[in-house]
């Protein structure tokens, strides 16, 4: 699941999150860890321009700091950047941050990456917004090298060129999973060719099968082999009969009913689902999470 509190876009944030903070993040993370969730995810924005602040808010915690903070309070749950806009930073800097996170967490990192969409962020940091796709393509290659086993990684490309610079600690994982986010044709192709997985950006159920088939077609045509994780973001959930207005698009019901609906994702070829629960308070959220882990997840 995506963490609450750390990003507060009006698209999904609940009113109680406006006054929440570190203690709430810790409670959610510990509940997720105990309840069998696969990962916690944190978003990435350096700064939100005034023109977007009303819709996106300016609350966007740094993903490396946030996930490192929660790594020390959890034991098994994995830590996902969903997604890191890696083109805003030199890949050696990104590798240093995330390799350290993987090392400190005992190998729990999943590095989710995306091209980004806020023009002013790129301009402020001196990065060409129009070339962000090409920048991300090379960043992925550079990060493969910089997060690999070599103490002195090497990469020679059009935008980045480095060798002979040692970086320790190395990641615990021999291969840090790189999941590529986005649902545009370019993002889907990038995921198929360069990623270990795909993080769609809110594709509805009826669009997912076409996208998944497209990924399989590209990988087969280009001779790309190896494991690949297909993700999906589900509709909002509420376990049990709600006694308040949870919204028309929310999936509600008992454990069997919810599980039956969610199993449709597996039938499409999805390997992991990211869930979000409607809630009016931290305690209602953690209760929902615990109920999902105990009553719904066993049926999946």
TIPA-794617 format. One record per residue: x, z, y of N, C-alpha, C, O, CB in turn. Coordinates in steps of 0.05 Angstrom, whole numbers, plus 5000, padded with zeros to 4 digits. Atoms other than C-alpha are relative to their C-alpha. Glycine has a CB too. Layout:
<atoms>
XZYXZYXZYXZYXZY
...
</atoms>
This chain:
<atoms>
501750004976500050005000501750005025504050105025498150245000
498849994973501849905073499550285011497350395009498949785019
500449744988503050565107498250005024498249815039502850125008
501449974975498150795159501850105022504250155017497550194997
498649874978500451065227502349845011502549815035501050274991
497550144990506950655230499549745013501249645028501949964976
500850244984503350035255497050035006495550104988500649734984
502749944992496850065293498649775013497449805034500050245019
501550244992494149365302497050064998496150204979500749754984
502949965001486649365318498749864976496449914970498749915026
501150145023485748905258499450194977497650144960501949794990
500349845024486349485209500250315005499550464988502049924980
499549714996488050165241497450155002495450055011501750045025
502349824998483150745235500450185025502650245032499750174974
499849844975481551165297501750254997503150325016497250085008
498449755003484751805268503049955002504550145008499350134974
497150065000491551455265501250035028503650075030500549734989
498950004973492251455341501450275006503350285022497849955020
498849744995493852205341501750104977502550334976497850205005
498549925024497752205275503049975005503849855025499249844976
497150014997505252275265501550044974500449984953500950215020
498249985024510952445217498750164977499050084954502650125008
501249845022507152985178497949844985497749874960498850265012
502050175014501552495163501349794983500449744960498249875021
498650205016506451965139501150144975501050024953502349885016
498949865023509752485094497850064979498250024955501350265008
502149945019503052695064499049754985498549774961497650125015
500950255013500951975050502149914980501449834958499549785022
497950095018507751805020500150174975500450064953502750015014
499949835024507752404974497649964982497849974958500150305009
502450065016500652254952500349744985499649734961497549995018
499650265013502451534937502050044977501649924955501149805019
498049955021508551774897498850144976499450064953502450165012
501349855022504452264856497949844985497549874962498850265010
502350135010498751784846500649734986498849594978498049955022
499250235015502651214814500149745015500249535002498249974977
499850254984502850714871502849884996504750024992499550055030
497550145006508250184863501950015024504450045020499549724993
498350004976510850164935498550095025496150095026501149725005
501049954973509950385007501349785017503649715014500850295010
499050224984510649845060499950085030498150225039498449754995
499949954971512649875134500649745014502249575005502150215006
499750254984512249325187502350005018503850205020497449955015
497650034982517349075237499249845025498649615024502249854985
500150134974516548925311501850165019501850405020497149995012
498249884981521849065364498650085025499150305037502449825006
501449954976517249025423497549825003497649594994501849975025
502550154997510148805439499549935029499450115046497650164988
500550074972508848405503497350095009495550144993500249705003
502549914988503348625550497649834992495449944989500350015030
502250175006499148025533498850064973496549994968500849715002
500949945027498548265461499550294995498550374974501949894980
500149715005498649015470497250114994496950294978501150145025
502749905005491149115472499149954971497750124959498049875018
500850075027490248775404501950124979501150234959499949704996
498049915020496748965369500950295004502050414985502549825002
498949744991498249625405503149985002504249774994499250234980
497049994999505549815418501150194979503550254980500950075028
499149815020505850295359501049854975499449764959497850204992
498850145023510649975309502650154994504650115007500549705006
497649855008515550455275502149814989501449604977499350224980
497950165012522250175256499950034969499850264959502850095011
500449975029521850015181502350134986501950294967499749724988
497749885013528950225162499950315003500250464984502749895010
500149714994528350905196497650134985497950344974499850055030
502449895013521251005169500350034970499750234959497649835007
499750005030522750825097502250194991501950314970500649714990
497949815007529151235097499050285002499650454985502549965018
501249744997525351835123498250074976498350304967498350015026
501849955023520251765067501449994973500450114954497749795001
498450005025525451615014500850284992500850354968502449825002
499149735006527952325019497850194992498350404981501550125024
502349835007520952605009498549904975496550024967498150015023
501350125023519152174948502149974978504550004982498749735006
498250025023522052064879500149734986502349644979499250214979
500050245016519951424846498949755014499649535007498450044975
501350234987515850984893501949825014503949925026497850105019
498250194988519150354918499349975030497250055039499849724986
500150014971520250194992500349725009502349595005502350185012
500250284993518149525020499849965031498350105044497649874987
500450094972519149215089498049774999498649564986502849915013
502150215000512848815100499049945028497150075037497650094981
497450135008515748445133502050055022501450095045499649704994
497849984980522548505166500449725012500749524998502650104987
499450254987523547965218503049975002504250035023498649985029
497149985002530647875196501549805019503849845025500949944971
498750184982532047285242500650125028502149995043498249765004
499449874975532147765301502750145001503750225022497850205007
497549855002538548075276502049844983501249684966499550284987
498050135017545147835247499750104971499250344967502850065011
500449915027544647845171501950224990501250374972500249764981
498249785007550748295165498950275009499250474995502849965011
501349764990547148815207497650074982497350314975499149975029
502249955017540848745166500950104972499850294961498349744996
499049925026544848795101501150295001500650444982502249814991
498949734998548449425125497750215000497850414986501650035026
502349814998541749765142498650034973498150254964498149915021
501649995024538049575079501650074975500550184956498649744996
498349925022543949655031500250315000500250434979502749875002
499849714998544650365057497450134991497450334977500650085029
502649895009537150485047499849984970498850184957497749845013
500150025029537650224975501850214987501050334967500849724991
498149815011543650664963498950295002499050444982502749995015
501049734996540551294992497450064984496950294976499450055029
502649965014533851184956500449974969498450004955498049805009
499650035028537051064888499149744989498349724965498750224985
500750275010535450324884497149935002496049804984500949964973
502950034999528250314908499149795021496749765026498750265007
500750194978528549774962498849744989499749634969502549935016
500950285002524449134963500149895029498850005046497149974987
499750104973526448715023498049775004498549544994502949905005
501950204992520448335049500749885027501350035045497150115000
499050134976522147825102497949795010496349694994502749864996
501750204989518347365149501249885025503149985036497250125007
498950154977519446875206499450135027500950095046499049725000
500749884975515947285260498149815016497949575010502450065017
502050164985510647055310499950075030498449945045497350034988
500249914972511747415377502449885016504749965013500150315002
497950154985515546945423501750175018504250145019498749785017
498449844982517647465473502150174987504250234999498150185016
497949855014521347875421502549834996504749935001498950094972
497750185004525747285405501549955026503949965027499149744987
498850064974526947115478501650245010503850215020497949925020
498649774990528847835495502650054985504650164996498250254997
497649965016533947855438501849764998503749764983499150094972
498350244998536747165453499949834975501949704969502850095004
500350165024534146825390497949785006495949835019499150174975
501750234995530946125392497450034984497550004959501549744994
502649965014523546235375499249744985498149764963497950075020
500850255012522545495360501449944974500549794957500449775019
498450055024527945505307499950234980501650264962502949965008
500049765017525746145273499749944970500750104954497750185008
500250075029524045795207502849934989503550034968498249764997
497350075008531045495202501850244999503550274982501249785018
498449754999534046165222499450174975501350274963499450165026
500849845023530146515167501149884974502150024957497050034998
498950135024532245995115502950084996503750154973499749705002
497249945004539546125128500450304997502250394982501749905024
499849715004538546875135499650084971501050264960497950155017
500449945028535846885064502549944984503250104966497649844989
497650065015542046545038502250205006503650294989501049715007
497949814992546547005078499450284989501350424981500250025031
500749745011542747625055500550014970501250224959497250075006
499350015029543447404982502950084996503550234978499449724989
497149945003550947434992500650285009502050434995501649805016
499349744988551148055036498850244984499850464986499150015028
501149785016546648464989500749984971499650124954496949995003
499150035027550048234926502150214992502450405007501249724996
498249795010555348604886502750015014504250215011500449964971
497350024988561448384927500350195023498750195042500649725008
499449824977564548904973500649845025500049925047502450184993
499350184978567048325016498349754997499349554987503149945000
501850235003561047845019501049765016502449795036497250075007
499150244987562147125040497649815003496149764984502349864984
502150204995557446625072501049815022502249905042497350135009
499250204980558945975110497749815004497149654987502649854990
502350174993553045645144500149905028502249935042497450164996
500150114973550945305207499750215022500850185044497649805003
500549794980548745945242501750244996502450385016497150074999
498549755006552546495208502449934982502349764964498250214985
497650065015559646495181501650274998502450385018501849785015
498549755003563047105152501350024973500349914953498150255004
498549935024568147325100502050215007502750245031501349754987
497949804995573247875092499250255014500950405023502249875015
501049764987568848415121498750184979496550114969498049945023
501049835022567748985071497750165010497750275032502250174990
502449844994561049335069499450184976498650094955497649825007
500849805019560049975030498550215015499150265039502450124984
500750025029555850295004498649744994497249625010498350244993
501450235011553349724962497250094991496850324986501549864977
502649935012546049694939500350104972502250024958498149765001
500149915028544550064875499149784982500249744960498150254997
501150225016540649464849502049774999503249705020497349915011
498350245002544648874823498949775016500449615028500349924971
501450214984539548414856497750135015495650195003499149774982
502249904984535348684913497849795001498449565009501050085029
502150204999528548344908499549915029499250085047497450114988
500750114974527247884967497249874998497049664985502249795010
502750115000519847754978499549885027500050005048497850234994
500450154975517947235030497150015008495349954992500949704996
502749974990511847345073499149755015500749605026499750245017
501150224984507146845105498349814983498849794959502249855014
501850185014501746355086499949725010498349565000497250115001
499850284991503545725124501349834979502649954961501649985027
498750175020505845125083503150055000504350054978499549715006
497149954999513045265107500750264987502750284972501049995029
499549745012512645995087499750004970501350124955498250215013
500550025028509745835019502449864986503349944965497449864994
497750155011515245325006502550175000504150174981500549745016
497749834998520545815030500050214978502050274965500250145028
500349805022517946344982500649894973502150014957497250135000
499650135026517845864924502949944995503949974972498449754999
497350105004524945614935502150225003504250214990500649785019
497849814994528746224962499350294994501050464995500649975029
500849725004524746844945499850084971499849924952497450045013
500649895027523747304886497050074999496050164978501750264995
502849945000516547384907498749905026500149825045499450304997
501550094977511047194957498150215009496650334993498549734993
501949824987507247635005498149855018498949785040501650225016
501950154983501147265030499250165024499250415024497649914984
500849874975498747415100497050015002495849885019501349865025
502849964998491647605085498349764990496049734998499250055027
501650225011489446985046497550114985497850294969501749834980
502349915015482247075022500149914971501749744964497449895013
500050065029480747044947499849704994501149604976497850154986
500550285008478246334948502349825007502449594998497549915014
497850174993484746074978502550064983504349904982500750045030
497649925015489646444934500749814976503049744973499750284989
499250175023489246004871501449755008503349674995497549934984
498650244991491145384910502850065009504749905003498449885024
497349924991497045744942501850064977504249984976499850245019
498449935023499446024876500749754984503049734974498450204982
499450255014498945344843502149845015503849715003497449834996
498050144983502945044901502850124995504749974993499250025029
497449875005508545554890501149914973503449844970499750305001
499250085027508745394815500949715000502949644987497850054980
499350285000508944654829502749955014504349805003497849845016
497550034986514644704879502350104983504449974981500050155027
497849895017518845144833500649834976502949794969499250294991
499650185023517744684774501449745008503349654995497449944986
498950264991519344054813502950035009504649855004498449905024
497349964990525644354844501850144980504150204986499950165026
498449885021528044674779500850295007503050374999502449844996
499449724993527745394806498950174977496550164970498750085027
500849835023527645904749500450295007501450365029501749924976
499749724996527446654742497350135007495349995012502050065022
502449854994522347194754499049965028500649925047500450294995
501250044974517547124812497550165001495750154984499449705006
502349824996512447634838498149895020498849865044501050285007
502150094981506047384869498350245008497450404992498149794986
501549774989502547884914497349915012496849675015501650145021
502550054986495747934947499250255015499850485006497749914980
501149784985492548375000497050004994495649815000500649985031
502849995007485748604976498250065024499250125046499550224978
502049914981479448735015500450305004501550434987497149934992
500049704998478949445044498450124978496550014968498850085028
501249865023476949944991498850275008499850405027502050034977
501049724998472750574986499150084972497249964961497850035021
500749915028472450944919497650185002497650395015502450144987
502449845000465451204906498049905020498549725035500650295005
502150094981459051144946500650115028500750355032497250104991
499449914972460651175021497650125013495350025009501249785017
502249884985456451625065500349945030499250085047499950314995
499650094972458651265128500449704999500949594978502350155015
499850294999459150545151503049924997504649955015498949895027
497250085006465550275118500549715005502649615001500750074972
499650284993464349565140499049814978499249884955502949945006
501250195019461148955107502049894980501349844957498849775015
498150135018467548685077501450204981503250114966502149865015
498749805017469549335042498950014972496550004968499750285013
500849975028469449384966499550294995501250465000502249894981
500749725006465850024945498850014972498149814960497950105021
501249965026463350324881501650194983503650304992499649734986
498649835019465450704820502549874989503049644995498150074977
497550105011472050624784499849754984501449564989501350214983
500350245017469650114733499349765017500349545013497950054978
500950214983466249704786502249895017502649655020497650095018
497850094984472249684832502149864983503249654991501350245015
497950115017477049544775499249714991500849534990500450174975
500950265008472748964751500449795022501349575017497050014992
499650184978473048654820502949935004503649705009498850115026
497150044995480548754828501449854977503449724982501350275004
498850155022482048464759499849705004501349554991498750084974
500250294994479947794787502649905012503349665009497749955020
497450084990486647784823501949934978503449734980501150225019
498350065023490347824758499449744987501249594979499950234979
500850265012486347244731500949765016501249555005496950004997
499050224984488746824789503049964997504149755005499450065030
497150015002496046964772501550185019503850155024500949725005
498849804982497247544820501350224983500150314963497950115020
498749795015502248064797499850285013499950484999502949934998
500249744987501548614850498049975023497949765037502750105011
502050004979495948784898500750235020501450455012497150034989
499649804978496749144965497250095008495549925016501649895024
502649894995490849604978499950155026502050275035499050174977
500449844976488049935041497350134998495350014991500249825026
502549845003482850485042498850065027500350135046500650264984
501449914976477650615095500050305001499650434980497149895002
499949714998478151325121499550095028499949945047502750104990
500549884974476251785178502050225006501950345028497150115001
498049784996481952285170502249964979501949814960498750284998
497850005020488552385134499050104974499749994953502450165010
500949885026485152825082498249814985498349794960498650265005
501750195014479952295067501749774989501149684967497849885019
498250205010485451775060501450094975501449954955502049915021
498549905024489552195012498150054977498950024954501650255007
502049965021483252374973499349734987499149704963497550135010
500650275010481651624967502449904983501949794961499549815023
497750095015488751474944500250144973500750014952502650065016
499949845025488652034892497849914980498349884956499850305005
502250095017481951804866500649724988500149674965497349995015
499350275010484351084861502150024978501849894957501049825023
497949975019490651294824499050114973499950034952502250175010
500949875024486951734775497749864986497549864961499150285006
502550105012480451354764499849704999498549594981497750105016
500250304999481250614783502549874987502249704970499849905029
497550135010488550444767500249994970501149784960502350155011
499850025030488050614692498549764989499149674967499050264988
501550235009482950054686501349735008500349525000497150015011
498750244992487749554717502449934982503749734986501050025029
</atoms>
